[in-house]
Amino acid sequence: MNAARTLVIALAALVLTAAGAVAAPDCTKCHTCAAPTMEQPCLSDCPREGGHQPTYKDFTEMALPDSCILDQLVDRYEPVVFNHAKHAKMSGMGGASCRLCHHANEEGWVGNCFGCHPAHLSGRQVGVPDLKTAYHRQCMFCHRDWSHETNCEICHAPRGSGSPSAMPPKKTLDAMHSFRHREEPKVVNFKTSYDPAPYVAFDHKTHTETYGLSCMDCHSNDTCTSCHDTDGTRFSPRLHEYSNLNICTQCHNVGRCSTCHAQEKGRKFDHKLTGMPLKHYHKGLSCERCHEDKLTHGYMPRECNGCHGEWGRDDFDATGFNHAAKVGVDLREFHEGLVCSDCHAGSDYGTTPVCSSCHDDKSPRDLR
């Protein structure tokens, strides 16, 4: 009897062992740490295998929605207003483009999340996450980094509060984006690996406001936390050790190192290095007023008529060039009958003429 009982127990153990021999799911496909928790799940990027991988250019001829209503899970929470336009404009951050969300599409077709991700999973299939998991992984992958918030109320309205149409979209978006923007820096000093002159004073304000560059023109492979944080304590700290020369050379030629590099911090670009110092009548102008291409600043003629055309006597009347306002010298009283070359010998308008070139050197007292 005891032998039979031992055999039954042994067979049961063998069955359990065989059942337990089924390969456990490979957690490392989704989790990057050995012991993930609810607070620190250590989630990695979802695998993007198969399907067409669209980029922003694939969508340029399509009518992109400004916002989307995520209401496939209304049995769990109120619909969520998703600002599609804002996210699409920032889709280049991290180098992901639109495929961060639209990662498995047939060419010429852009699917919805629920086209692949079921609202509810049956069984233990985790190869394709359900809709709730997919939403959370995509949204929280970025938002948790800079907001440090994981409360459901940040994105979800409480049950019974009404549909999205009854809620002002701005109120919802403000709740989702409740972080403070740091003021953009005017000048950022880069420390490069060029030992003779490691510092480059980058005029950030000029590049964004005058040249019209967007964030993604330079920060195409950065994350949100490179620039943003809810407590407002940092703005691109990594830029101070930035040395990605390829970004600068997309617009600037590599020639004289001293044009950009200095031995100390804080030096800004000096236009005198071009051979043409800016006088007071040019200092207030934006670069684009003379250099039509906002990115490429090549050779410009140094003579006034190179930009302003040919001038003659008729250009100095009330309807022509205002020499007093533009240059600071009123010609109407004593010099109205002159032509430009009478004072600007050889059409050298870059050098300010002096009175003694034509007149005896006399002080105003001698002229009384």
C-alpha positions as CSV (number, residue, x, y, z in Angstrom):
1,M,0.0,0.0,0.0
2,N,2.8,2.4,0.9
3,A,4.6,1.4,-2.3
4,A,1.5,2.2,-4.4
5,R,1.1,5.6,-2.6
6,T,4.7,6.4,-3.2
7,L,4.3,5.6,-6.9
8,V,1.2,7.8,-7.2
9,I,3.0,10.7,-5.5
10,A,6.0,10.2,-7.8
11,L,3.8,10.2,-10.9
12,A,2.0,13.3,-9.7
13,A,5.4,15.0,-9.1
14,L,6.5,13.9,-12.6
15,V,3.3,15.4,-14.1
16,L,3.7,18.6,-12.2
17,T,7.4,18.7,-13.2
18,A,6.4,18.2,-16.9
19,A,3.8,20.9,-16.6
20,G,6.2,23.2,-15.0
21,A,8.7,22.6,-17.7
22,V,6.8,24.9,-20.1
23,A,9.1,27.8,-20.9
24,A,8.4,30.8,-18.8
25,P,7.9,34.1,-20.7
26,D,11.1,36.1,-21.3
27,C,10.6,39.1,-19.1
28,T,13.7,40.8,-20.5
29,K,11.8,41.5,-23.8
30,C,9.9,44.2,-22.0
31,H,11.7,44.8,-18.7
32,T,15.3,46.0,-18.5
33,C,15.9,45.2,-14.8
34,A,16.0,41.9,-13.0
35,A,13.2,42.7,-10.5
36,P,10.6,45.1,-12.0
37,T,8.0,46.6,-9.7
38,M,4.9,48.6,-10.1
39,E,6.8,51.8,-9.1
40,Q,9.8,50.9,-11.3
41,P,8.7,48.7,-14.1
42,C,11.9,49.3,-16.2
43,L,10.0,49.1,-19.4
44,S,11.9,49.1,-22.7
45,D,10.7,50.2,-26.0
46,C,8.1,48.0,-27.6
47,P,9.6,45.9,-30.4
48,R,8.7,47.3,-33.8
49,E,8.8,44.3,-36.1
50,G,7.1,44.1,-39.5
51,G,4.8,46.5,-41.2
52,H,5.6,49.8,-42.9
53,Q,7.5,52.3,-40.7
54,P,6.1,55.7,-41.7
55,T,7.8,59.0,-41.2
56,Y,6.4,62.5,-40.9
57,K,6.8,63.0,-44.6
58,D,4.4,60.1,-45.2
59,F,1.6,62.2,-43.6
60,T,2.3,65.6,-45.2
61,E,-0.4,65.2,-47.8
62,M,-2.9,63.8,-45.4
63,A,-5.4,65.7,-43.3
64,L,-3.9,65.3,-39.9
65,P,-6.4,65.6,-37.0
66,D,-5.8,68.3,-34.4
67,S,-7.0,66.0,-31.6
68,C,-8.3,62.5,-31.1
69,I,-10.8,61.1,-28.7
70,L,-9.6,57.9,-27.0
71,D,-12.9,56.4,-26.0
72,Q,-12.4,52.7,-26.6
73,L,-12.2,51.9,-22.9
74,V,-15.1,53.9,-21.6
75,D,-16.1,51.0,-19.4
76,R,-13.0,51.8,-17.3
77,Y,-12.7,55.6,-17.5
78,E,-13.9,58.7,-19.3
79,P,-12.6,59.4,-22.8
80,V,-9.3,61.1,-23.1
81,V,-8.6,64.1,-25.4
82,F,-5.3,63.5,-27.1
83,N,-3.7,66.5,-28.7
84,H,-2.5,64.9,-31.9
85,A,-1.3,68.2,-33.5
86,K,1.1,69.0,-30.7
87,H,2.5,65.5,-30.5
88,A,2.9,65.3,-34.3
89,K,4.9,68.5,-34.4
90,M,7.3,67.1,-31.8
91,S,7.4,63.7,-33.3
92,G,11.0,64.1,-34.4
93,M,12.3,64.2,-30.8
94,G,14.3,61.1,-30.0
95,G,14.6,60.4,-33.7
96,A,11.4,58.4,-33.6
97,S,9.1,60.4,-35.8
98,C,5.5,59.3,-36.3
99,R,6.4,55.6,-36.2
100,L,6.7,55.9,-32.4
101,C,3.0,55.3,-32.3
102,H,2.2,54.3,-35.9
103,H,4.7,51.4,-35.9
104,A,2.9,48.7,-37.8
105,N,1.1,50.0,-40.9
106,E,0.6,48.8,-44.4
107,E,2.1,51.4,-46.8
108,G,-0.5,54.0,-47.7
109,W,-2.6,53.2,-44.6
110,V,-2.4,54.6,-41.2
111,G,-4.2,52.6,-38.6
112,N,-5.6,53.3,-35.2
113,C,-4.2,51.8,-32.0
114,F,-7.3,49.6,-31.5
115,G,-6.8,48.2,-35.0
116,C,-4.1,46.0,-33.6
117,H,-4.4,46.2,-29.8
118,P,-7.5,44.5,-28.4
119,A,-9.5,46.3,-25.7
120,H,-9.3,43.1,-23.5
121,L,-6.8,40.3,-23.7
122,S,-7.9,36.7,-23.3
123,G,-5.6,34.3,-21.7
124,R,-1.9,35.1,-21.0
125,Q,-0.9,36.3,-24.5
126,V,1.4,39.3,-24.0
127,G,3.0,39.3,-27.5
128,V,0.6,42.2,-28.4
129,P,-0.4,44.2,-25.4
130,D,-3.9,45.2,-24.8
131,L,-5.1,48.8,-25.6
132,K,-4.7,50.0,-22.0
133,T,-1.2,48.7,-21.8
134,A,-0.3,50.1,-25.2
135,Y,-1.6,53.6,-24.3
136,H,0.2,53.6,-21.0
137,R,3.5,52.5,-22.5
138,Q,3.4,55.1,-25.2
139,C,2.3,58.0,-23.1
140,M,4.1,57.3,-19.9
141,F,7.4,56.5,-21.7
142,C,7.8,60.3,-22.3
143,H,5.6,62.0,-19.8
144,R,6.7,60.3,-16.7
145,D,10.3,61.3,-17.4
146,W,9.7,65.0,-17.1
147,S,6.5,65.3,-15.0
148,H,7.4,62.6,-12.4
149,E,3.6,62.1,-12.1
150,T,1.9,58.8,-12.3
151,N,-1.5,59.8,-10.9
152,C,-4.4,58.6,-13.1
153,E,-6.0,62.1,-12.8
154,I,-3.2,63.7,-14.7
155,C,-4.7,62.2,-17.9
156,H,-8.0,60.7,-16.9
157,A,-11.1,62.5,-15.9
158,P,-13.1,60.8,-13.0
159,R,-16.0,58.6,-14.0
160,G,-19.3,60.5,-14.4
161,S,-17.7,63.9,-15.2
162,G,-19.1,63.9,-18.7
163,S,-17.8,63.4,-22.2
164,P,-14.8,65.2,-23.7
165,S,-17.2,67.6,-25.6
166,A,-18.4,68.8,-22.2
167,M,-14.9,69.5,-21.0
168,P,-12.8,72.4,-22.4
169,P,-9.9,70.8,-24.3
170,K,-7.5,73.4,-22.9
171,K,-8.4,72.4,-19.4
172,T,-7.7,68.8,-20.2
173,L,-4.4,69.7,-21.9
174,D,-3.3,72.0,-19.1
175,A,-3.8,69.1,-16.7
176,M,-1.7,66.8,-19.0
177,H,1.0,69.4,-19.5
178,S,1.2,70.9,-16.0
179,F,4.9,71.7,-16.2
180,R,6.8,75.0,-16.4
181,H,8.8,76.0,-19.4
182,R,12.2,77.5,-18.7
183,E,12.9,80.7,-20.6
184,E,15.1,79.9,-23.6
185,P,18.7,81.0,-23.1
186,K,20.0,83.9,-25.2
187,V,23.6,82.5,-25.4
188,V,24.8,79.0,-24.5
189,N,28.5,78.3,-24.0
190,F,29.6,75.0,-25.4
191,K,32.7,73.3,-24.2
192,T,34.1,71.3,-27.1
193,S,37.0,68.9,-27.5
194,Y,39.1,71.5,-29.4
195,D,41.8,72.1,-26.8
196,P,43.4,75.3,-28.2
197,A,40.0,77.1,-27.9
198,P,37.4,74.8,-26.4
199,Y,34.6,77.3,-25.9
200,V,31.9,78.3,-28.5
201,A,29.4,81.0,-27.6
202,F,26.2,79.8,-29.3
203,D,23.7,82.6,-29.8
204,H,20.6,80.5,-29.2
205,K,18.1,83.4,-29.4
206,T,19.4,84.5,-32.8
207,H,19.2,81.0,-34.2
208,T,15.6,80.5,-33.0
209,E,14.1,84.0,-33.5
210,T,16.1,85.5,-36.4
211,Y,17.0,82.4,-38.3
212,G,13.7,80.7,-37.5
213,L,15.1,77.3,-36.5
214,S,12.9,75.0,-34.6
215,C,13.9,72.8,-31.6
216,M,14.1,69.7,-33.8
217,D,16.5,71.3,-36.2
218,C,19.2,70.8,-33.6
219,H,17.6,68.6,-30.9
220,S,16.4,65.8,-33.2
221,N,17.8,63.0,-31.0
222,D,17.2,64.4,-27.6
223,T,14.6,63.4,-25.0
224,C,12.1,65.7,-23.3
225,T,14.2,65.7,-20.1
226,S,17.1,67.2,-22.0
227,C,15.3,70.5,-21.8
228,H,12.2,70.3,-19.7
229,D,11.6,69.5,-16.0
230,T,8.5,70.4,-14.0
231,D,10.4,72.0,-11.2
232,G,12.1,74.4,-13.6
233,T,15.6,73.6,-12.3
234,R,17.3,72.8,-15.6
235,F,17.4,73.6,-19.3
236,S,19.6,71.4,-21.4
237,P,22.4,70.8,-18.9
238,R,24.1,68.4,-21.4
239,L,24.5,71.2,-23.9
240,H,27.4,72.6,-21.8
241,E,29.4,69.6,-22.8
242,Y,28.0,69.4,-26.3
243,S,30.4,68.7,-29.1
244,N,28.2,67.5,-32.0
245,L,30.0,69.3,-34.8
246,N,27.8,67.8,-37.5
247,I,24.9,70.0,-36.4
248,C,26.9,73.2,-36.8
249,T,28.5,72.3,-40.1
250,Q,25.1,71.7,-41.7
251,C,25.0,75.5,-42.1
252,H,28.5,76.8,-41.2
253,N,31.7,76.1,-43.2
254,V,34.6,74.8,-41.2
255,G,37.4,77.3,-41.9
256,R,38.9,79.7,-39.5
257,C,38.5,78.1,-36.0
258,S,38.7,81.5,-34.3
259,T,35.5,82.5,-36.0
260,C,33.6,80.4,-33.5
261,H,36.1,79.1,-31.0
262,A,37.6,81.0,-28.0
263,Q,39.8,80.2,-25.1
264,E,37.2,81.7,-22.6
265,K,33.5,81.5,-22.2
266,G,31.1,84.2,-23.2
267,R,32.6,85.6,-26.4
268,K,29.9,86.3,-29.0
269,F,30.4,86.5,-32.7
270,D,32.2,89.6,-33.9
271,H,31.2,90.8,-37.3
272,K,34.6,92.5,-37.7
273,L,36.0,89.0,-38.3
274,T,34.4,89.1,-41.8
275,G,36.3,92.3,-42.7
276,M,33.2,94.5,-42.4
277,P,32.6,95.9,-38.9
278,L,28.9,96.8,-38.4
279,K,28.4,100.5,-38.0
280,H,25.5,102.0,-36.1
281,Y,23.3,102.1,-39.2
282,H,23.6,98.3,-39.6
283,K,23.7,97.1,-36.0
284,G,20.0,97.2,-35.6
285,L,19.3,95.0,-38.6
286,S,18.7,91.3,-38.5
287,C,21.1,89.1,-40.5
288,E,18.3,88.3,-43.0
289,R,18.1,91.9,-44.1
290,C,21.4,91.5,-45.8
291,H,21.8,87.7,-46.0
292,E,18.6,86.5,-47.6
293,D,19.4,82.9,-46.8
294,K,18.7,82.6,-43.1
295,L,21.2,79.7,-42.8
296,T,24.0,80.3,-45.3
297,H,25.8,83.6,-44.8
298,G,28.2,84.0,-47.7
299,Y,30.1,86.9,-49.2
300,M,28.3,90.2,-49.4
301,P,29.4,93.3,-51.3
302,R,30.9,96.0,-49.1
303,E,29.7,98.9,-51.2
304,C,26.4,100.5,-50.3
305,N,25.1,100.2,-53.9
306,G,25.7,96.4,-53.6
307,C,22.4,96.3,-51.6
308,H,20.9,99.7,-52.1
309,G,21.3,100.1,-55.8
310,E,22.9,103.1,-57.7
311,W,22.6,106.4,-55.9
312,G,22.8,109.8,-57.4
313,R,21.8,113.3,-56.5
314,D,18.1,112.6,-56.8
315,D,18.4,110.0,-54.0
316,F,19.0,112.6,-51.4
317,D,15.7,114.6,-51.7
318,A,12.7,114.1,-49.3
319,T,11.4,111.1,-51.3
320,G,14.7,109.3,-51.7
321,F,17.4,108.0,-49.3
322,N,17.2,109.8,-45.9
323,H,20.9,110.3,-45.2
324,A,20.2,112.0,-41.9
325,A,18.1,109.2,-40.5
326,K,20.1,106.3,-42.0
327,V,23.6,107.7,-41.5
328,G,23.3,110.4,-39.0
329,V,24.6,113.2,-41.2
330,D,22.2,115.8,-42.7
331,L,23.2,116.7,-46.2
332,R,20.5,119.2,-47.0
333,E,22.2,122.4,-45.7
334,F,25.7,122.3,-47.1
335,H,26.1,119.1,-49.1
336,E,22.8,118.7,-51.0
337,G,24.4,119.4,-54.4
338,L,27.0,116.6,-54.0
339,V,27.0,113.1,-55.4
340,C,28.0,110.1,-53.3
341,S,31.5,109.9,-54.8
342,D,32.4,113.4,-53.8
343,C,32.7,112.2,-50.2
344,H,33.0,108.4,-50.7
345,A,36.1,108.2,-52.9
346,G,36.2,105.2,-55.1
347,S,32.7,104.2,-53.9
348,D,34.2,103.0,-50.7
349,Y,31.0,103.3,-48.5
350,G,32.4,101.0,-45.8
351,T,34.8,103.7,-44.6
352,T,33.4,106.8,-43.0
353,P,34.7,109.9,-44.8
354,V,36.2,112.8,-42.7
355,C,35.7,116.4,-43.2
356,S,39.4,117.2,-43.6
357,S,39.4,115.1,-46.7
358,C,37.8,118.1,-48.5
359,H,37.9,120.9,-46.0
360,D,40.7,122.6,-44.1
361,D,40.7,121.3,-40.5
362,K,38.8,124.0,-38.7
363,S,36.8,123.8,-35.5
364,P,33.2,125.0,-35.2
365,R,34.6,128.1,-33.4
366,D,36.7,129.1,-36.4
367,L,33.6,128.8,-38.7
368,R,31.6,131.5,-36.8
